[in-house]
């Protein structure tokens, strides 16, 4: 029996891009996705984490998700929507609305729970996918972003994050093998950073020095497809059936050239050769363009003036501009206004300006990058650490990021309470 599903992830609903709401862009994506669901009628829609941009999303972002689920259910009543929490999500929060989700044939897995025996509740992580006739055509192994506090301490095989992650995958895959029949596929959905994955500058760091990036060796050969979330660039990891779908919109200027897509997957488990798989990538249209302008000041002004003109009335539909200019002398104090004046009127939003200083002799080794972008906690800590005369120390940085993660977890626990 063939199972057909859409793989998508990293929606980041509610994101503000340099203080500008992305609600319009997300709305355009969701309208487009509803049209694909209407036409293709998949058995399932997989959303592999980072549904929201923050753990405490605004009501407008939550409304966007739940309205989408209602609309999708109306267009494809048999389709299941399966979601997992990412590192940006509160796993407890997205699980709290289960009664609502059930109305729309949707399910979310936010955290790892204990069962009555005090071990990992594997039953909750194994979700059947049905066809139009209510036959089980696949099992989805759902693994939300794995926080150490949720997966360690069960037994002697879960004493630290690394062995706990390996144990969890082994146990879950073993349980799935016991349940599946020969005509049912196994799909694993996970929000994680895999070794070899290509990152952008908008993904919140969840590893240090790649030492905690996970290996694809965790995935047994019995797994037919691995639907990954976290990295925003669509990409395969080692093999064609292990993929990041990527984000539906660019979440930073480093993602301007990403080919945003939804992966349309069909699997026939009864076949033993490559014909059992069919992958189609459906390109997501970009509703608002991003432009990165670079060069010396005269070059920047020429590029700004050469941009397409024509007014865009709604501010949230105007195109984004990022300027990186090079100069050997201090800029004039009204430079931002000069940039604004050079832009064609009422079409663009100048959201970021950064200056690159060059020594008079143009020695590239003396280049210093200065950005107006707010620093992340990690970057801010590194700056203060170095300013006080301490050398870079990965162990110290790792300890600091652990504290950041604990603080985020504490906030989630407050919401849970």
The 8 nearest C-alpha neighbors of each residue, nearest first, counted from 0:
[[1, 182, 267, 136, 2, 183, 268, 269],
 [0, 2, 267, 266, 265, 3, 136, 268],
 [1, 3, 266, 265, 136, 0, 42, 267],
 [4, 2, 265, 41, 42, 264, 1, 266],
 [5, 3, 43, 41, 264, 42, 44, 263],
 [4, 6, 263, 44, 262, 45, 264, 7],
 [7, 5, 45, 262, 261, 244, 44, 226],
 [6, 8, 46, 244, 261, 45, 47, 5],
 [9, 7, 47, 46, 228, 48, 10, 246],
 [10, 8, 49, 246, 11, 50, 48, 228],
 [9, 11, 50, 12, 8, 246, 49, 247],
 [12, 10, 52, 51, 50, 9, 49, 14],
 [13, 11, 51, 10, 60, 14, 52, 50],
 [12, 14, 60, 52, 11, 51, 56, 15],
 [15, 13, 52, 12, 11, 21, 16, 20],
 [14, 16, 20, 19, 18, 21, 17, 13],
 [15, 17, 19, 18, 20, 14, 21, 250],
 [16, 18, 19, 350, 15, 351, 372, 20],
 [19, 17, 15, 16, 20, 350, 14, 21],
 [20, 18, 16, 15, 17, 21, 315, 14],
 [21, 19, 15, 22, 16, 14, 18, 315],
 [22, 20, 24, 23, 14, 15, 25, 19],
 [21, 23, 25, 20, 24, 26, 13, 12],
 [22, 24, 26, 25, 21, 27, 315, 316],
 [25, 23, 27, 21, 26, 22, 286, 28],
 [24, 26, 28, 22, 27, 23, 29, 21],
 [25, 27, 23, 29, 28, 24, 22, 30],
 [28, 26, 24, 30, 25, 29, 31, 23],
 [29, 27, 25, 31, 26, 30, 32, 24],
 [28, 30, 32, 26, 31, 27, 33, 25],
 [29, 31, 33, 27, 32, 28, 26, 34],
 [30, 32, 28, 34, 29, 33, 27, 35],
 [33, 31, 29, 35, 34, 30, 28, 36],
 [34, 32, 36, 30, 35, 31, 71, 29],
 [33, 35, 37, 31, 32, 36, 38, 30],
 [36, 34, 32, 38, 33, 37, 39, 31],
 [37, 35, 33, 40, 39, 34, 38, 32],
 [36, 38, 34, 35, 74, 40, 39, 33],
 [37, 39, 35, 36, 40, 34, 33, 41],
 [38, 40, 36, 41, 35, 37, 34, 3],
 [39, 41, 36, 37, 38, 75, 42, 78],
 [42, 40, 4, 3, 43, 39, 78, 36],
 [41, 43, 78, 3, 4, 130, 79, 2],
 [44, 42, 79, 4, 78, 41, 80, 45],
 [43, 45, 80, 5, 4, 81, 79, 6],
 [44, 46, 6, 81, 7, 5, 82, 80],
 [47, 45, 8, 82, 7, 48, 81, 6],
 [48, 46, 8, 228, 83, 190, 227, 82],
 [47, 49, 85, 84, 83, 50, 8, 228],
 [50, 48, 85, 9, 51, 87, 11, 88],
 [49, 51, 10, 11, 48, 9, 12, 88],
 [52, 50, 11, 12, 49, 53, 88, 13],
 [51, 53, 11, 14, 12, 87, 13, 49],
 [54, 52, 87, 55, 56, 51, 88, 13],
 [53, 55, 88, 89, 87, 56, 52, 51],
 [54, 56, 53, 57, 89, 88, 92, 414],
 [57, 55, 53, 54, 60, 13, 51, 58],
 [58, 56, 59, 60, 61, 13, 55, 62],
 [57, 59, 61, 60, 62, 56, 63, 13],
 [58, 60, 62, 57, 61, 63, 13, 56],
 [61, 59, 13, 63, 57, 62, 58, 12],
 [62, 60, 58, 64, 63, 59, 65, 57],
 [61, 63, 59, 65, 60, 64, 66, 58],
 [62, 64, 60, 61, 66, 65, 67, 59],
 [65, 63, 67, 61, 62, 66, 68, 60],
 [66, 64, 68, 62, 67, 63, 69, 61],
 [65, 67, 69, 63, 68, 64, 62, 70],
 [66, 68, 70, 64, 65, 69, 71, 63],
 [69, 67, 65, 71, 66, 70, 72, 103],
 [68, 70, 66, 72, 67, 71, 103, 65],
 [71, 69, 67, 73, 72, 68, 66, 74],
 [72, 70, 68, 74, 73, 69, 67, 75],
 [73, 71, 76, 75, 69, 74, 103, 70],
 [72, 74, 70, 71, 75, 76, 69, 103],
 [73, 75, 71, 72, 37, 76, 70, 36],
 [76, 74, 72, 78, 77, 73, 71, 40],
 [77, 75, 72, 78, 73, 74, 104, 71],
 [76, 78, 75, 131, 79, 42, 130, 72],
 [79, 77, 42, 43, 75, 76, 41, 80],
 [80, 78, 43, 104, 105, 44, 81, 42],
 [79, 81, 105, 44, 43, 45, 106, 104],
 [80, 82, 45, 106, 107, 105, 44, 79],
 [83, 81, 107, 46, 45, 47, 106, 108],
 [84, 82, 108, 48, 143, 107, 109, 47],
 [83, 85, 48, 109, 143, 90, 88, 144],
 [86, 84, 48, 49, 144, 88, 87, 190],
 [85, 87, 88, 144, 49, 84, 48, 190],
 [88, 86, 53, 49, 85, 52, 54, 51],
 [89, 87, 54, 85, 84, 86, 49, 51],
 [90, 88, 54, 92, 91, 411, 93, 84],
 [109, 89, 91, 84, 110, 92, 93, 88],
 [92, 90, 94, 89, 93, 415, 109, 95],
 [93, 91, 89, 95, 94, 90, 415, 414],
 [92, 94, 90, 95, 91, 96, 109, 89],
 [95, 93, 91, 92, 96, 97, 109, 107],
 [94, 96, 92, 93, 97, 91, 98, 415],
 [95, 97, 99, 94, 98, 93, 100, 92],
 [96, 98, 100, 99, 95, 94, 101, 106],
 [99, 97, 101, 100, 96, 102, 95, 94],
 [100, 98, 97, 96, 101, 102, 103, 65],
 [99, 101, 105, 97, 103, 102, 98, 106],
 [100, 102, 104, 103, 98, 99, 105, 97],
 [103, 101, 100, 99, 104, 98, 105, 69],
 [102, 104, 101, 100, 105, 72, 69, 68],
 [105, 103, 101, 79, 102, 100, 80, 106],
 [106, 104, 80, 100, 103, 79, 101, 81],
 [105, 107, 81, 100, 82, 80, 101, 97],
 [106, 108, 82, 83, 81, 94, 109, 93],
 [109, 107, 83, 110, 82, 143, 84, 94],
 [90, 108, 110, 84, 83, 143, 94, 91],
 [109, 111, 90, 108, 112, 143, 91, 149],
 [110, 112, 149, 150, 113, 119, 120, 109],
 [113, 111, 120, 119, 110, 114, 149, 123],
 [114, 112, 119, 120, 118, 117, 115, 111],
 [113, 115, 120, 117, 116, 118, 119, 112],
 [114, 116, 117, 113, 118, 120, 119, 112],
 [117, 115, 114, 118, 113, 119, 120, 153],
 [116, 118, 114, 113, 115, 119, 153, 120],
 [117, 119, 113, 116, 114, 153, 120, 115],
 [120, 118, 113, 121, 114, 112, 117, 111],
 [121, 119, 114, 113, 112, 122, 123, 118],
 [120, 122, 124, 123, 119, 171, 125, 174],
 [123, 121, 125, 124, 120, 126, 174, 114],
 [122, 124, 121, 125, 120, 126, 108, 112],
 [123, 125, 141, 121, 122, 140, 126, 142],
 [126, 124, 140, 122, 123, 139, 141, 121],
 [125, 127, 139, 138, 124, 140, 128, 123],
 [128, 126, 138, 137, 135, 139, 129, 125],
 [129, 127, 137, 135, 138, 136, 126, 139],
 [130, 128, 135, 133, 134, 136, 127, 42],
 [129, 131, 133, 132, 134, 42, 136, 135],
 [130, 132, 133, 77, 129, 134, 42, 78],
 [133, 131, 130, 134, 129, 77, 135, 136],
 [134, 132, 129, 130, 131, 135, 77, 128],
 [135, 133, 129, 130, 132, 136, 131, 128],
 [134, 136, 129, 128, 137, 127, 133, 130],
 [135, 137, 183, 129, 2, 128, 0, 134],
 [138, 136, 184, 183, 128, 185, 135, 127],
 [137, 139, 127, 185, 126, 128, 186, 184],
 [138, 140, 186, 126, 187, 125, 141, 185],
 [139, 141, 187, 125, 124, 188, 186, 138],
 [142, 140, 188, 124, 139, 187, 189, 125],
 [141, 143, 189, 188, 140, 144, 190, 83],
 [144, 142, 83, 84, 190, 109, 189, 145],
 [143, 145, 85, 190, 86, 84, 191, 146],
 [146, 144, 143, 147, 150, 149, 142, 110],
 [145, 147, 149, 148, 144, 150, 160, 404],
 [148, 146, 160, 149, 150, 151, 145, 159],
 [149, 147, 146, 150, 151, 152, 145, 160],
 [150, 148, 147, 146, 111, 151, 145, 110],
 [149, 151, 147, 148, 163, 146, 111, 152],
 [152, 150, 157, 158, 163, 153, 147, 159],
 [153, 151, 157, 158, 154, 150, 155, 159],
 [152, 154, 151, 157, 118, 155, 150, 117],
 [155, 153, 156, 157, 152, 158, 151, 118],
 [154, 156, 157, 158, 153, 152, 151, 163],
 [157, 155, 154, 158, 162, 163, 166, 153],
 [156, 158, 163, 151, 154, 152, 155, 159],
 [159, 157, 152, 151, 155, 156, 163, 162],
 [160, 158, 157, 161, 162, 151, 163, 147],
 [161, 159, 163, 147, 162, 164, 151, 158],
 [160, 162, 164, 163, 159, 165, 211, 157],
 [161, 163, 165, 164, 157, 160, 159, 166],
 [162, 164, 157, 166, 160, 161, 165, 151],
 [163, 165, 167, 161, 162, 166, 160, 168],
 [164, 166, 162, 168, 163, 167, 169, 161],
 [167, 165, 163, 169, 164, 168, 162, 170],
 [168, 166, 164, 170, 169, 165, 171, 163],
 [167, 169, 171, 165, 166, 170, 172, 164],
 [170, 168, 166, 172, 167, 171, 173, 165],
 [169, 171, 173, 167, 168, 172, 166, 174],
 [170, 172, 174, 168, 173, 169, 167, 121],
 [171, 173, 175, 169, 174, 170, 168, 176],
 [174, 172, 170, 176, 175, 171, 169, 177],
 [175, 173, 171, 177, 172, 176, 170, 178],
 [174, 176, 172, 178, 177, 173, 179, 171],
 [177, 175, 173, 178, 174, 179, 172, 221],
 [176, 178, 174, 175, 179, 173, 180, 172],
 [179, 177, 175, 176, 174, 180, 138, 173],
 [180, 178, 176, 183, 177, 175, 181, 138],
 [179, 181, 183, 182, 178, 176, 184, 177],
 [180, 182, 183, 179, 269, 268, 184, 0],
 [181, 183, 268, 269, 180, 0, 184, 136],
 [184, 182, 137, 136, 180, 181, 179, 268],
 [185, 183, 137, 268, 223, 138, 136, 186],
 [186, 184, 138, 222, 223, 137, 139, 187],
 [187, 185, 139, 224, 223, 225, 222, 140],
 [186, 188, 140, 225, 139, 226, 141, 224],
 [189, 187, 226, 141, 225, 227, 142, 140],
 [190, 188, 142, 227, 143, 191, 47, 228],
 [191, 189, 228, 144, 229, 143, 85, 227],
 [192, 190, 229, 189, 193, 144, 228, 227],
 [191, 193, 212, 213, 229, 194, 196, 230],
 [194, 192, 213, 212, 196, 214, 191, 195],
 [193, 195, 212, 213, 196, 214, 192, 209],
 [196, 194, 193, 197, 236, 237, 212, 214],
 [195, 197, 194, 193, 198, 236, 192, 230],
 [196, 198, 195, 232, 199, 230, 234, 231],
 [199, 197, 230, 196, 200, 232, 231, 202],
 [198, 200, 201, 253, 202, 254, 231, 197],
 [199, 201, 202, 253, 198, 251, 203, 254],
 [202, 200, 199, 251, 203, 250, 253, 231],
 [203, 201, 200, 204, 199, 230, 198, 229],
 [202, 204, 201, 205, 86, 200, 87, 375],
 [205, 203, 206, 202, 207, 377, 400, 201],
 [204, 206, 203, 207, 192, 86, 400, 211],
 [205, 207, 211, 204, 209, 212, 208, 210],
 [208, 206, 209, 210, 397, 211, 205, 204],
 [207, 209, 210, 206, 393, 211, 212, 397],
 [210, 208, 212, 207, 211, 206, 194, 213],
 [211, 209, 208, 212, 207, 206, 213, 194],
 [210, 212, 206, 209, 213, 207, 161, 208],
 [213, 211, 193, 194, 209, 192, 210, 206],
 [214, 212, 193, 194, 211, 192, 215, 191],
 [213, 215, 216, 194, 193, 217, 212, 218],
 [214, 216, 217, 218, 213, 193, 194, 236],
 [215, 217, 214, 218, 219, 213, 220, 165],
 [218, 216, 215, 214, 219, 168, 165, 169],
 [219, 217, 216, 215, 220, 222, 168, 225],
 [218, 220, 221, 222, 217, 216, 172, 169],
 [221, 219, 222, 218, 223, 216, 217, 224],
 [220, 222, 219, 223, 185, 176, 218, 172],
 [223, 221, 185, 220, 224, 219, 186, 218],
 [222, 224, 185, 186, 221, 184, 240, 225],
 [225, 223, 240, 186, 222, 241, 187, 226],
 [224, 226, 241, 187, 188, 186, 227, 240],
 [227, 225, 188, 242, 187, 224, 6, 189],
 [228, 226, 243, 189, 190, 242, 188, 47],
 [227, 229, 190, 47, 8, 243, 48, 230],
 [230, 228, 190, 191, 231, 9, 192, 227],
 [231, 229, 232, 198, 228, 245, 243, 202],
 [232, 230, 245, 246, 229, 233, 9, 199],
 [231, 233, 245, 230, 234, 257, 246, 198],
 [234, 232, 245, 244, 243, 231, 259, 258],
 [235, 233, 243, 242, 232, 236, 244, 245],
 [234, 236, 242, 241, 239, 237, 238, 243],
 [237, 235, 241, 238, 242, 196, 234, 195],
 [236, 238, 235, 239, 241, 195, 215, 240],
 [239, 237, 240, 241, 236, 235, 242, 215],
 [238, 240, 241, 235, 242, 237, 236, 224],
 [239, 241, 224, 238, 242, 225, 223, 235],
 [242, 240, 225, 236, 238, 239, 235, 224],
 [243, 241, 235, 234, 227, 226, 236, 244],
 [242, 244, 227, 233, 234, 245, 228, 235],
 [243, 245, 233, 7, 242, 261, 262, 6],
 [246, 244, 231, 233, 232, 243, 230, 8],
 [245, 247, 231, 9, 248, 8, 10, 259],
 [246, 248, 259, 10, 260, 245, 283, 249],
 [247, 249, 246, 250, 259, 285, 24, 25],
 [250, 248, 254, 251, 255, 246, 247, 252],
 [249, 251, 248, 201, 254, 252, 16, 246],
 [252, 250, 253, 254, 249, 201, 200, 255],
 [251, 253, 254, 255, 289, 291, 250, 249],
 [252, 254, 251, 255, 199, 200, 256, 201],
 [253, 255, 249, 252, 257, 256, 251, 199],
 [256, 254, 252, 253, 257, 249, 289, 251],
 [257, 255, 254, 258, 253, 249, 259, 252],
 [256, 258, 254, 259, 255, 232, 249, 233],
 [259, 257, 260, 256, 282, 233, 232, 283],
 [260, 258, 247, 283, 257, 282, 246, 245],
 [261, 259, 282, 283, 281, 280, 258, 247],
 [260, 262, 281, 7, 280, 6, 244, 263],
 [263, 261, 280, 6, 5, 279, 264, 244],
 [262, 264, 5, 279, 278, 280, 4, 261],
 [265, 263, 278, 4, 3, 277, 262, 5],
 [266, 264, 3, 277, 2, 276, 1, 4],
 [265, 267, 276, 1, 2, 275, 268, 277],
 [266, 268, 1, 275, 269, 0, 270, 2],
 [269, 267, 182, 270, 184, 183, 266, 275],
 [270, 268, 182, 267, 271, 181, 0, 275],
 [271, 269, 275, 268, 272, 267, 274, 273],
 [270, 272, 269, 275, 273, 268, 274, 267],
 [271, 273, 274, 270, 275, 276, 269, 268],
 [274, 272, 275, 276, 271, 270, 277, 266],
 [273, 275, 276, 272, 270, 277, 271, 267],
 [274, 276, 267, 270, 273, 266, 272, 268],
 [277, 275, 266, 274, 265, 273, 278, 267],
 [276, 278, 265, 264, 266, 279, 275, 274],
 [279, 277, 264, 263, 276, 280, 265, 262],
 [280, 278, 263, 262, 281, 264, 277, 261],
 [279, 281, 262, 261, 263, 260, 282, 278],
 [280, 282, 261, 260, 262, 279, 283, 263],
 [281, 283, 260, 259, 280, 284, 261, 258],
 [284, 282, 260, 259, 281, 285, 247, 261],
 [283, 285, 286, 282, 28, 259, 31, 260],
 [286, 284, 287, 283, 288, 248, 24, 28],
 [285, 287, 24, 284, 288, 27, 316, 28],
 [288, 286, 318, 285, 316, 317, 24, 289],
 [287, 289, 318, 319, 290, 286, 285, 317],
 [288, 290, 319, 318, 320, 255, 287, 291],
 [291, 289, 320, 319, 321, 292, 288, 318],
 [290, 292, 321, 322, 320, 293, 289, 252],
 [291, 293, 322, 321, 323, 290, 299, 302],
 [294, 292, 323, 324, 322, 299, 291, 295],
 [295, 293, 324, 298, 299, 325, 296, 323],
 [294, 296, 325, 298, 324, 297, 326, 299],
 [295, 297, 299, 298, 324, 300, 294, 325],
 [296, 298, 300, 299, 295, 301, 294, 302],
 [299, 297, 301, 295, 296, 300, 294, 302],
 [300, 298, 296, 302, 297, 301, 294, 295],
 [299, 301, 303, 297, 302, 298, 304, 296],
 [300, 302, 298, 304, 299, 303, 305, 297],
 [303, 301, 305, 299, 300, 304, 298, 306],
 [304, 302, 300, 342, 305, 306, 301, 341],
 [303, 305, 301, 302, 341, 306, 342, 300],
 [306, 304, 302, 303, 301, 307, 308, 342],
 [307, 305, 303, 304, 308, 302, 343, 342],
 [306, 308, 305, 309, 343, 304, 346, 303],
 [309, 307, 343, 306, 310, 346, 344, 305],
 [308, 310, 346, 311, 307, 343, 344, 345],
 [309, 311, 346, 345, 312, 344, 308, 343],
 [312, 310, 346, 313, 317, 345, 309, 316],
 [311, 313, 310, 314, 345, 346, 316, 317],
 [314, 312, 316, 315, 311, 317, 346, 345],
 [313, 315, 316, 317, 312, 311, 348, 346],
 [314, 316, 313, 317, 23, 20, 21, 19],
 [317, 315, 314, 313, 287, 318, 311, 23],
 [318, 316, 347, 346, 314, 315, 311, 348],
 [317, 319, 347, 288, 287, 289, 348, 346],
 [318, 320, 289, 348, 347, 349, 290, 288],
 [319, 321, 349, 290, 348, 350, 291, 289],
 [320, 322, 291, 351, 292, 352, 350, 290],
 [323, 321, 292, 352, 293, 291, 324, 351],
 [324, 322, 353, 293, 354, 352, 292, 294],
 [325, 323, 354, 294, 295, 293, 296, 355],
 [324, 326, 295, 355, 294, 354, 356, 296],
 [325, 327, 328, 356, 295, 357, 324, 355],
 [326, 328, 357, 359, 356, 358, 329, 325],
 [327, 329, 326, 330, 356, 359, 357, 358],
 [328, 330, 331, 327, 326, 332, 356, 354],
 [331, 329, 328, 332, 334, 326, 333, 327],
 [330, 332, 334, 333, 329, 335, 328, 337],
 [333, 331, 334, 330, 335, 329, 336, 337],
 [334, 332, 336, 331, 335, 337, 330, 338],
 [335, 333, 337, 336, 331, 332, 338, 330],
 [336, 334, 338, 337, 333, 339, 332, 352],
 [335, 337, 339, 338, 334, 333, 340, 341],
 [336, 338, 334, 340, 335, 339, 341, 333],
 [339, 337, 335, 341, 336, 340, 334, 342],
 [338, 340, 336, 342, 337, 341, 335, 349],
 [341, 339, 337, 338, 342, 336, 343, 344],
 [342, 340, 338, 339, 304, 303, 337, 300],
 [341, 343, 303, 339, 340, 304, 344, 338],
 [344, 342, 308, 346, 341, 304, 345, 306],
 [345, 343, 346, 342, 310, 308, 347, 309],
 [346, 344, 310, 311, 347, 343, 312, 309],
 [345, 347, 311, 310, 317, 344, 318, 309],
 [346, 348, 318, 317, 319, 345, 349, 320],
 [349, 347, 319, 350, 320, 318, 317, 346],
 [348, 350, 320, 351, 319, 347, 321, 339],
 [349, 351, 348, 320, 17, 321, 319, 352],
 [350, 352, 321, 349, 322, 353, 371, 320],
 [353, 351, 322, 323, 321, 371, 354, 350],
 [354, 352, 370, 323, 369, 371, 322, 324],
 [355, 353, 324, 369, 323, 325, 356, 368],
 [354, 356, 325, 368, 367, 324, 369, 357],
 [357, 355, 367, 326, 366, 327, 325, 354],
 [358, 356, 327, 366, 361, 359, 326, 365],
 [357, 359, 361, 360, 362, 365, 327, 356],
 [360, 358, 361, 327, 357, 362, 328, 356],
 [359, 361, 358, 362, 357, 363, 327, 365],
 [362, 360, 358, 359, 357, 363, 365, 327],
 [361, 363, 364, 360, 365, 358, 357, 366],
 [362, 364, 365, 366, 361, 357, 358, 360],
 [363, 365, 362, 366, 361, 367, 358, 357],
 [366, 364, 363, 362, 358, 367, 357, 361],
 [367, 365, 357, 363, 364, 356, 368, 355],
 [366, 368, 356, 355, 365, 369, 357, 354],
 [369, 367, 355, 370, 354, 366, 356, 353],
 [368, 370, 354, 353, 355, 367, 371, 356],
 [371, 369, 353, 372, 368, 354, 352, 373],
 [370, 372, 353, 373, 352, 351, 369, 354],
 [371, 373, 370, 374, 351, 17, 353, 352],
 [374, 372, 371, 375, 370, 17, 379, 376],
 [375, 373, 378, 379, 372, 376, 377, 371],
 [374, 376, 378, 377, 379, 373, 380, 203],
 [377, 375, 379, 378, 380, 374, 403, 400],
 [376, 378, 380, 375, 379, 381, 400, 396],
 [379, 377, 381, 375, 380, 376, 374, 382],
 [380, 378, 376, 382, 381, 377, 374, 375],
 [379, 381, 377, 383, 378, 382, 384, 376],
 [380, 382, 384, 378, 379, 383, 385, 377],
 [383, 381, 379, 385, 380, 384, 386, 378],
 [384, 382, 386, 380, 385, 381, 387, 379],
 [383, 385, 381, 387, 382, 386, 389, 380],
 [384, 386, 389, 388, 382, 387, 383, 381],
 [387, 385, 383, 388, 384, 382, 389, 381],
 [388, 386, 385, 384, 389, 383, 382, 390],
 [387, 389, 385, 386, 390, 384, 383, 391],
 [390, 388, 385, 387, 384, 391, 386, 392],
 [389, 391, 392, 385, 388, 384, 387, 386],
 [392, 390, 393, 389, 385, 381, 384, 396],
 [391, 393, 395, 394, 390, 396, 389, 397],
 [394, 392, 396, 395, 397, 391, 207, 208],
 [393, 395, 397, 396, 392, 398, 399, 207],
 [396, 394, 398, 397, 392, 393, 399, 391],
 [397, 395, 393, 399, 398, 394, 400, 392],
 [396, 398, 394, 400, 395, 399, 393, 401],
 [399, 397, 401, 395, 396, 400, 394, 402],
 [398, 400, 396, 402, 401, 397, 395, 403],
 [401, 399, 403, 397, 402, 398, 404, 396],
 [400, 402, 398, 404, 399, 403, 405, 397],
 [401, 403, 405, 399, 400, 404, 406, 398],
 [404, 402, 400, 406, 401, 405, 407, 399],
 [405, 403, 407, 401, 406, 402, 408, 400],
 [406, 404, 408, 402, 407, 403, 409, 401],
 [405, 407, 409, 403, 404, 408, 402, 410],
 [408, 406, 404, 410, 405, 409, 403, 411],
 [407, 409, 405, 411, 410, 406, 404, 412],
 [410, 408, 406, 412, 411, 407, 405, 413],
 [411, 409, 413, 407, 408, 412, 406, 414],
 [410, 412, 408, 414, 413, 409, 89, 415],
 [413, 411, 415, 409, 414, 410, 416, 408],
 [412, 414, 416, 410, 411, 415, 409, 408],
 [415, 413, 411, 416, 412, 410, 92, 91],
 [416, 414, 412, 413, 91, 411, 92, 410],
 [415, 413, 414, 412, 411, 91, 410, 92]]
